[in-house]
């Protein structure tokens, strides 16, 4: 399958940042530990995080590596990331680059043990990004691509109901998702030694956190609702409370992790 050419829209997350920081679920330690163990990441190693958002990978990597270079094409995301990671013991460098700018880092920032891409690979020209990473990743290193699906992949009654309300206001279009299995894309690259892991987790949500999560997404950013924003919030709230009057909900989620190495790690 030919890689789709994707270009980041700088307006995508406009108005979502505070919701993103407060309501996006963090990356569980079990997920980071899978990556650290597989690549034998040491406190002296460096990690490249592509599509870093508000710094969730950097927060999760605390104490696991010595330095990180974190890229995001949205300067506002980087501003919030700096705030969120203030006090980190990792040496952090933030660059206003997208995946398409990876070539600019060659020869300037050195090499890395691992490149991490969390909740962002579907927004990239994947084949080109992996090609550009060839010279940036050390011989015994690789790429970690991982994500969870909080809403659109969920089968709980509350998740299905929230999706229906969103579609009522914004139409049937689904948010961007993977075009092809990540492992198939990696198999065509230098990172062809592949391992996959699924990490199941259980999360609890309240009405406010569910609405906040919805507003943290590009496909349901608050600005998209126009003058119907308050009406939408009220309908979501009433819909959720009709399912559970106490306003407490469970999310049985799975973090999917695909690890691609330059060399076999058997």
C-alpha positions as CSV (number, residue, x, y, z in Angstrom):
1,X,0.0,0.0,0.0
2,X,1.3,3.4,-0.9
3,X,1.9,5.8,2.0
4,X,-0.6,8.6,2.1
5,X,1.0,12.1,2.1
6,X,-0.2,13.9,5.2
7,X,0.4,17.5,6.1
8,X,-0.3,18.9,9.6
9,X,-2.9,21.6,9.8
10,X,-1.6,24.2,12.3
11,X,-5.2,25.0,13.2
12,X,-6.1,21.4,14.1
13,X,-5.7,21.8,17.9
14,X,-6.5,25.5,18.2
15,X,-8.5,26.0,21.4
16,X,-7.8,22.5,22.8
17,X,-4.6,23.0,24.7
18,X,-5.8,23.4,28.3
19,X,-8.2,20.5,27.8
20,X,-5.3,18.5,26.4
21,X,-3.1,19.0,29.4
22,X,-5.9,18.4,32.0
23,X,-7.9,15.6,30.5
24,X,-5.8,13.5,28.1
25,X,-5.0,10.3,30.0
26,X,-1.3,10.0,30.7
27,X,0.9,7.2,29.4
28,X,0.9,4.3,31.9
29,X,4.2,3.1,33.4
30,X,3.5,-0.4,32.1
31,X,3.6,1.0,28.5
32,X,6.9,2.9,29.0
33,X,8.4,-0.1,30.7
34,X,7.7,-2.3,27.7
35,X,9.6,0.1,25.5
36,X,12.5,0.6,27.9
37,X,13.0,-3.1,28.4
38,X,12.8,-4.0,24.7
39,X,15.4,-1.5,23.7
40,X,17.4,-1.7,26.9
41,X,17.2,2.1,27.4
42,X,19.6,3.3,30.0
43,X,19.8,6.5,31.9
44,X,22.6,7.7,29.6
45,X,20.6,7.1,26.4
46,X,18.8,9.8,24.4
47,X,15.3,9.6,23.0
48,X,13.6,11.4,20.1
49,X,9.9,12.1,20.6
50,X,8.0,13.0,17.4
51,X,4.6,14.7,17.8
52,X,5.2,15.3,21.4
53,X,2.1,17.3,22.1
54,X,2.1,18.6,25.7
55,X,5.0,16.4,26.7
56,X,3.3,13.2,27.9
57,X,6.1,10.9,26.7
58,X,8.7,13.1,28.4
59,X,6.7,12.9,31.7
60,X,6.4,9.1,31.4
61,X,10.2,8.7,30.6
62,X,11.3,10.5,33.8
63,X,14.2,8.6,35.3
64,X,14.4,6.2,32.3
65,X,16.7,8.2,30.0
66,X,19.2,11.0,30.1
67,X,18.0,13.3,27.4
68,X,15.1,13.9,25.0
69,X,14.6,16.0,21.9
70,X,10.9,16.5,21.5
71,X,9.3,17.7,18.2
72,X,5.9,19.1,17.5
73,X,4.6,21.3,14.6
74,X,2.3,23.3,16.9
75,X,4.2,25.9,18.9
76,X,1.4,26.2,21.4
77,X,1.7,22.5,22.2
78,X,5.4,23.1,23.0
79,X,4.6,26.0,25.3
80,X,2.3,23.8,27.4
81,X,4.8,20.9,27.3
82,X,7.5,23.1,28.8
83,X,5.1,24.0,31.6
84,X,4.1,20.4,32.2
85,X,7.7,19.1,32.4
86,X,9.1,21.9,34.5
87,X,11.5,20.4,37.0
88,X,12.2,17.3,35.0
89,X,15.6,15.8,35.6
90,X,15.8,14.7,31.9
91,X,17.7,17.2,29.6
92,X,14.8,18.3,27.4
93,X,15.1,20.1,24.1
94,X,11.9,21.3,22.4
95,X,11.8,22.0,18.7
96,X,8.9,23.4,16.6
97,X,9.3,20.7,13.9
98,X,6.9,18.2,12.4
99,X,7.8,14.7,11.2
100,X,8.3,16.2,7.7
101,X,11.2,18.3,9.2
102,X,13.2,15.3,10.5
103,X,15.8,15.8,7.8
104,X,16.7,19.2,9.4
105,X,17.9,17.4,12.5
106,X,20.4,15.2,10.8
107,X,24.0,16.1,11.7
108,X,22.8,18.7,14.2
109,X,21.4,16.9,17.1
110,X,23.4,13.6,17.1
111,X,21.8,10.2,17.3
112,X,19.2,8.5,19.5
113,X,18.6,5.1,21.0
114,X,14.9,5.2,20.2
115,X,12.3,7.4,18.5
116,X,8.9,7.4,20.1
117,X,5.7,8.3,18.4
118,X,2.7,8.3,20.7
119,X,-0.9,9.0,19.4
120,X,0.6,10.7,16.3
121,X,1.7,8.2,13.6
122,X,-1.6,8.4,11.7
123,X,-1.0,12.1,11.1
124,X,2.4,11.6,9.4
125,X,3.7,10.6,6.0
126,X,4.8,7.4,7.7
127,X,7.2,6.0,5.1
128,X,9.1,9.2,4.7
129,X,9.4,9.7,8.5
130,X,10.9,6.2,8.9
131,X,13.3,6.8,6.0
132,X,14.4,10.1,7.6
133,X,15.0,8.3,10.9
134,X,17.5,5.8,9.5
135,X,20.5,8.1,10.2
136,X,19.1,9.4,13.5
137,X,18.7,6.1,15.3
138,X,21.7,4.1,16.6
139,X,22.5,0.7,15.2
140,X,21.1,-1.1,18.3
141,X,18.1,1.1,18.5
142,X,14.7,1.5,16.9
143,X,11.2,3.0,16.8
144,X,8.3,2.7,19.2
145,X,4.9,3.5,17.9
146,X,2.1,3.4,20.4
147,X,-1.5,4.6,21.1
148,X,-4.7,4.0,22.9
149,X,-8.2,4.7,21.6
150,X,-10.2,6.4,24.2
151,X,-13.4,7.2,22.4
152,X,-13.8,6.0,18.8
153,X,-12.5,2.5,19.5
154,X,-14.4,2.1,22.8
155,X,-17.4,-0.2,23.1
156,X,-18.8,0.9,26.5
157,X,-22.4,2.3,26.4
158,X,-21.2,5.7,27.5
159,X,-18.6,5.8,24.7
160,X,-21.1,4.9,22.0
161,X,-23.5,7.5,23.3
162,X,-20.9,10.2,23.4
163,X,-19.9,9.4,19.8
164,X,-23.6,9.7,18.7
165,X,-23.9,13.1,20.3
166,X,-20.7,14.3,18.7
167,X,-21.9,13.1,15.3
168,X,-25.3,14.8,15.8
169,X,-23.5,18.2,16.0
170,X,-20.5,17.7,13.7
171,X,-21.6,15.0,11.2
172,X,-20.7,11.4,10.6
173,X,-17.0,12.0,9.7
174,X,-14.7,9.9,11.9
175,X,-11.4,11.2,13.3
176,X,-8.2,10.3,11.4
177,X,-7.2,6.8,12.1
178,X,-4.5,4.3,10.8
179,X,-4.6,3.6,7.1
180,X,-2.5,0.4,7.4
181,X,-1.2,-1.8,10.2
182,X,1.9,-0.2,11.7
183,X,3.8,-3.4,11.6
184,X,3.3,-3.6,7.9
185,X,4.6,-0.1,7.4
186,X,7.6,-0.8,9.6
187,X,8.3,-4.0,7.7
188,X,9.1,-2.0,4.6
189,X,11.7,0.1,6.5
190,X,15.1,-0.4,8.1
191,X,13.2,-1.0,11.3
192,X,12.0,-4.4,10.1
193,X,12.6,-6.5,13.2
194,X,9.2,-6.1,14.8
195,X,7.6,-6.9,18.1
196,X,4.0,-6.0,19.1
197,X,2.5,-5.7,22.6
198,X,-1.0,-5.0,23.9
199,X,-1.2,-3.5,27.4
200,X,-4.8,-3.6,28.8
201,X,-5.7,-0.9,31.3
202,X,-8.9,0.1,33.2
203,X,-9.6,3.9,33.6
204,X,-12.3,5.7,35.5
205,X,-13.9,8.9,34.1
206,X,-16.3,11.5,35.3
207,X,-18.6,13.7,33.3
208,X,-16.2,16.7,33.4
209,X,-13.2,14.6,32.3
210,X,-15.2,13.0,29.4
211,X,-16.3,16.4,28.1
212,X,-12.7,17.7,28.6
213,X,-11.3,14.8,26.7
214,X,-13.7,15.4,23.8
215,X,-12.6,19.1,23.7
216,X,-8.9,18.0,23.7
217,X,-9.3,16.3,20.3
218,X,-8.8,17.9,16.8
219,X,-12.1,16.3,15.6
220,X,-14.2,17.8,18.3
221,X,-12.3,21.0,19.3
222,X,-14.6,23.5,21.0
223,X,-14.4,26.0,18.1
224,X,-16.0,23.5,15.8
225,X,-19.3,23.8,17.6
226,X,-19.7,27.5,17.1
227,X,-22.7,29.0,19.0
228,X,-24.0,25.4,19.9
229,X,-21.1,24.7,22.2
230,X,-23.1,25.2,25.5
231,X,-26.0,23.2,24.1
232,X,-23.6,20.4,23.1
233,X,-22.0,20.3,26.6
234,X,-25.4,20.2,28.3
235,X,-26.6,17.3,26.0
236,X,-23.4,15.3,26.7
237,X,-23.9,15.8,30.4
238,X,-27.5,14.8,30.4
239,X,-26.7,11.8,28.1
240,X,-24.0,10.5,30.5
241,X,-26.1,11.0,33.6
242,X,-29.0,9.1,32.0
243,X,-26.6,6.1,31.8
244,X,-25.2,6.5,35.3
245,X,-26.7,9.1,37.6
246,X,-23.6,9.0,39.8
247,X,-21.5,10.2,36.8
248,X,-18.8,7.6,37.1
249,X,-17.8,5.6,34.1
250,X,-15.2,2.8,33.3
251,X,-13.0,2.6,30.2
252,X,-11.5,-0.8,29.4
253,X,-8.8,0.3,27.1
254,X,-5.8,-1.2,25.3
255,X,-2.5,0.4,24.5
256,X,-1.2,-1.0,21.3
257,X,2.6,-0.9,21.0
258,X,4.6,-1.7,17.9
259,X,8.4,-1.8,18.2
260,X,10.7,-1.8,15.2
261,X,14.4,-2.4,15.5
262,X,17.4,-2.1,13.1
263,X,18.7,-5.4,14.4
264,X,17.1,-8.5,15.8
265,X,16.7,-8.4,19.5
266,X,16.0,-12.1,20.1
